[in-house]
Amino acid sequence: MNKLWVVIPAAGKSKRFKDAGYLNLKPTLFLKSNVGFCATMLGHVFESMPYTVDEGSVVIALPYGIHLPTDVKDCVSDLHTVHIEHTTGQADTIYQAIQPLPSEDSVLIQDCDTILKTKDIQFLIDNLQVYDMTLAVTKTLDPNTSRADRVPFPTRFEEKEPISEWGIIGVRGFNNIGRLRSALSWAILHNHTEEPYLSMAMNEYAGTKFAHKITEYVDLGTPERIKEAGWEILT
């Protein structure tokens, strides 16, 4: 496998948090975990990364004018920040973030608001040497979750459509950035919904796809889910 990049799309408008009265954008909120560890949401994501991930291979996509949180800046000496001035949605943000990356390298797309076990992330990385695409899935009834049609070898992906009980959780790996770039471009061009999602591009990404079943993760996507996880928003 060529060099692995980790891309964290964090350029959303954080509407649910703003509606709940929080002024800071979701990725920059300080959170206290259920074991007492305090960091920004992005800081918690970095804590979950395997040691095999090189700091210089991490790309964070942030809204234009928003800077990296201090705790991430202090603990990570070499990473790339892409400031997104305008995006039509998830797929577009990722497309912009991977533009400068070498086409033959691999990439792991890590959500900014979902914390997986480090061993599960490493498992997905390792399997990019075997499969063209890897993803984490779990059984869930959440109607807002992206879906894979089956495990362990899915062939179809849908956004917020109950095609199966398997929801895609937090991380997706692709062994060729050039092919992902083309798939994202197709999804953006052929989008007929409110916004283009990564799941649309995953259907266009050729090759064998492997879904890794997980049961342990933390969903930080809304203020309510942070509370349900036993975590606390500090600021």
C-alpha positions as CSV (number, residue, x, y, z in Angstrom):
1,M,0.0,0.0,0.0
2,N,1.2,3.5,-0.8
3,K,1.2,6.3,1.7
4,L,-1.9,6.6,3.8
5,W,-3.6,10.0,4.3
6,V,-6.3,10.7,7.0
7,V,-8.8,13.3,6.0
8,I,-11.2,14.7,8.6
9,P,-14.0,16.8,7.1
10,A,-15.0,19.4,9.7
11,A,-16.4,22.2,7.6
12,G,-20.1,21.9,8.4
13,K,-22.3,24.7,9.9
14,S,-23.0,22.9,13.2
15,K,-26.6,23.9,13.0
16,R,-27.9,21.6,15.7
17,F,-25.4,22.9,18.1
18,K,-26.1,26.5,17.2
19,D,-29.8,25.9,17.7
20,A,-29.0,24.5,21.1
21,G,-27.1,27.8,22.0
22,Y,-23.5,26.8,21.5
23,L,-21.5,29.5,19.8
24,N,-18.4,27.4,18.8
25,L,-18.4,25.1,15.8
26,K,-18.9,21.4,16.6
27,P,-15.3,20.3,16.0
28,T,-13.9,23.0,18.3
29,L,-16.2,22.4,21.2
30,F,-14.5,21.3,24.4
31,L,-15.9,18.0,25.7
32,K,-15.3,15.9,28.8
33,S,-15.5,12.2,28.1
34,N,-17.2,9.6,30.3
35,V,-13.7,8.8,31.7
36,G,-12.9,12.4,32.5
37,F,-10.6,13.2,29.5
38,C,-11.1,16.8,28.3
39,A,-10.3,18.0,24.8
40,T,-12.0,19.5,21.8
41,M,-14.0,17.2,19.6
42,L,-11.1,17.1,17.1
43,G,-8.7,16.4,20.0
44,H,-10.7,13.4,21.0
45,V,-10.6,12.2,17.4
46,F,-6.8,12.5,17.4
47,E,-6.6,10.5,20.6
48,S,-8.3,7.6,18.9
49,M,-5.9,7.5,15.9
50,P,-3.5,4.6,15.7
51,Y,0.2,5.3,16.2
52,T,0.8,4.2,12.6
53,V,-0.9,7.3,11.4
54,D,1.8,9.9,10.6
55,E,1.0,13.4,11.7
56,G,2.2,14.8,8.4
57,S,-0.4,12.7,6.6
58,V,-3.5,14.2,8.3
59,V,-5.7,16.8,6.5
60,I,-8.4,18.7,8.4
61,A,-11.0,20.5,6.3
62,L,-12.3,23.5,8.3
63,P,-14.6,26.4,7.4
64,Y,-12.9,29.5,5.9
65,G,-11.7,31.7,8.8
66,I,-11.8,29.0,11.5
67,H,-8.4,28.0,12.9
68,L,-7.3,24.7,14.4
69,P,-8.2,24.3,18.1
70,T,-5.2,25.1,20.4
71,D,-5.1,21.6,21.9
72,V,-4.7,20.0,18.4
73,K,-2.1,22.6,17.4
74,D,-0.1,22.0,20.6
75,C,-0.1,18.2,20.3
76,V,0.3,17.8,16.5
77,S,3.5,19.3,15.0
78,D,2.8,18.6,11.3
79,L,-0.6,18.4,9.7
80,H,-2.4,20.0,6.8
81,T,-5.4,22.3,7.1
82,V,-7.7,23.0,4.2
83,H,-10.0,26.0,4.6
84,I,-13.3,25.5,2.8
85,E,-14.9,28.8,1.6
86,H,-18.0,27.2,0.1
87,T,-19.2,23.6,0.0
88,T,-22.4,21.9,-1.2
89,G,-22.1,19.1,1.3
90,Q,-20.1,16.2,2.6
91,A,-18.9,14.9,-0.7
92,D,-17.9,18.3,-1.9
93,T,-15.9,19.0,1.3
94,I,-14.0,15.7,0.9
95,Y,-13.5,16.4,-2.8
96,Q,-11.9,19.8,-2.0
97,A,-9.8,18.3,0.8
98,I,-8.2,15.6,-1.3
99,Q,-7.5,17.7,-4.4
100,P,-3.7,18.2,-3.6
101,L,-3.1,14.6,-2.5
102,P,-1.2,12.1,-4.7
103,S,-3.6,10.0,-6.8
104,E,-1.9,6.7,-6.1
105,D,-2.0,7.1,-2.3
106,S,-4.6,5.7,0.0
107,V,-7.0,7.7,2.3
108,L,-9.0,7.2,5.4
109,I,-12.0,9.5,5.8
110,Q,-12.6,10.0,9.5
111,D,-15.8,11.8,10.7
112,C,-15.1,14.6,13.1
113,D,-17.9,13.6,15.4
114,T,-17.5,9.8,15.8
115,I,-15.0,8.1,18.0
116,L,-14.0,4.5,17.2
117,K,-11.8,2.2,19.1
118,T,-8.1,2.6,17.9
119,K,-7.9,-1.2,17.1
120,D,-10.9,-0.9,14.8
121,I,-9.4,2.0,12.9
122,Q,-6.1,0.1,12.6
123,F,-8.0,-3.0,11.3
124,L,-9.6,-0.9,8.5
125,I,-6.2,0.5,7.6
126,D,-4.6,-2.9,7.5
127,N,-7.3,-4.3,5.3
128,L,-6.8,-1.6,2.6
129,Q,-3.9,-3.8,1.6
130,V,-6.4,-6.5,0.7
131,Y,-9.6,-4.7,-0.3
132,D,-10.2,-1.6,-2.4
133,M,-12.5,0.0,0.2
134,T,-13.0,-0.6,3.9
135,L,-15.7,0.7,6.2
136,A,-17.0,0.3,9.8
137,V,-20.6,-0.8,10.2
138,T,-22.9,-1.5,13.1
139,K,-26.5,-2.6,13.6
140,T,-28.6,0.5,14.2
141,L,-32.2,1.8,13.9
142,D,-31.0,5.4,13.4
143,P,-32.9,6.7,10.3
144,N,-30.3,9.3,9.6
145,T,-27.4,6.9,9.2
146,S,-25.8,6.0,5.8
147,R,-26.4,2.4,5.0
148,A,-24.6,-0.6,3.5
149,D,-26.8,-3.3,1.9
150,R,-25.0,-6.3,3.5
151,V,-21.8,-7.5,5.3
152,P,-19.0,-8.4,5.0
153,F,-19.0,-7.5,1.3
154,P,-21.4,-4.7,0.5
155,T,-22.3,-3.7,-3.0
156,R,-24.7,-0.8,-2.5
157,F,-24.8,2.2,-0.2
158,E,-27.6,4.7,0.5
159,E,-28.0,7.8,2.5
160,K,-30.8,7.7,5.1
161,E,-32.6,4.9,3.3
162,P,-33.3,1.7,5.3
163,I,-31.9,-0.8,2.8
164,S,-30.6,-2.9,5.7
165,E,-29.9,-2.9,9.4
166,W,-26.2,-2.0,8.8
167,G,-25.3,1.7,9.4
168,I,-21.9,3.1,8.4
169,I,-20.1,4.4,11.4
170,G,-17.4,7.1,11.3
171,V,-14.6,5.7,9.1
172,R,-14.2,4.7,5.4
173,G,-11.0,3.8,3.7
174,F,-10.1,4.0,0.0
175,N,-7.0,2.5,-1.5
176,N,-6.7,5.0,-4.4
177,I,-7.3,8.7,-4.0
178,G,-7.5,9.2,-7.8
179,R,-10.4,6.8,-8.1
180,L,-12.1,8.4,-5.1
181,R,-11.7,11.8,-6.6
182,S,-13.4,10.7,-9.8
183,A,-16.2,9.0,-7.8
184,L,-16.8,12.2,-5.7
185,S,-16.8,14.3,-8.9
186,W,-19.5,12.0,-10.3
187,A,-21.6,12.2,-7.1
188,I,-21.4,16.0,-7.0
189,L,-22.3,16.3,-10.7
190,H,-25.2,13.9,-10.5
191,N,-26.6,15.0,-7.1
192,H,-30.4,15.5,-7.1
193,T,-30.9,15.8,-3.4
194,E,-30.2,18.6,-0.9
195,E,-26.5,17.8,-0.8
196,P,-24.1,15.2,-2.2
197,Y,-23.0,12.5,0.2
198,L,-20.0,10.3,0.4
199,S,-22.3,7.2,0.2
200,M,-23.2,8.3,-3.4
201,A,-19.5,8.2,-4.4
202,M,-19.0,4.9,-2.7
203,N,-21.4,3.3,-5.2
204,E,-19.2,4.6,-8.0
205,Y,-15.9,3.5,-6.5
206,A,-14.9,0.3,-8.2
207,G,-13.4,-2.8,-6.5
208,T,-14.1,-5.1,-3.6
209,K,-15.5,-3.5,-0.5
210,F,-15.2,-4.9,3.0
211,A,-17.4,-3.9,6.0
212,H,-16.0,-4.4,9.5
213,K,-18.6,-4.9,12.2
214,I,-18.1,-2.9,15.3
215,T,-20.2,-2.5,18.5
216,E,-18.2,0.1,20.5
217,Y,-18.1,3.7,19.3
218,V,-19.2,7.2,20.6
219,D,-21.5,9.3,18.5
220,L,-20.9,13.1,19.2
221,G,-23.1,14.3,16.3
222,T,-25.7,16.2,18.3
223,P,-25.9,17.7,21.9
224,E,-28.4,15.0,22.8
225,R,-26.1,12.2,21.7
226,I,-23.2,13.6,23.6
227,K,-25.3,13.6,26.7
228,E,-26.6,10.0,26.0
229,A,-22.9,8.9,25.7
230,G,-22.2,10.2,29.2
231,W,-20.0,13.0,27.9
232,E,-20.3,16.7,28.7
233,I,-20.0,19.9,26.6
234,L,-17.7,22.3,28.6
235,T,-17.7,25.2,26.2
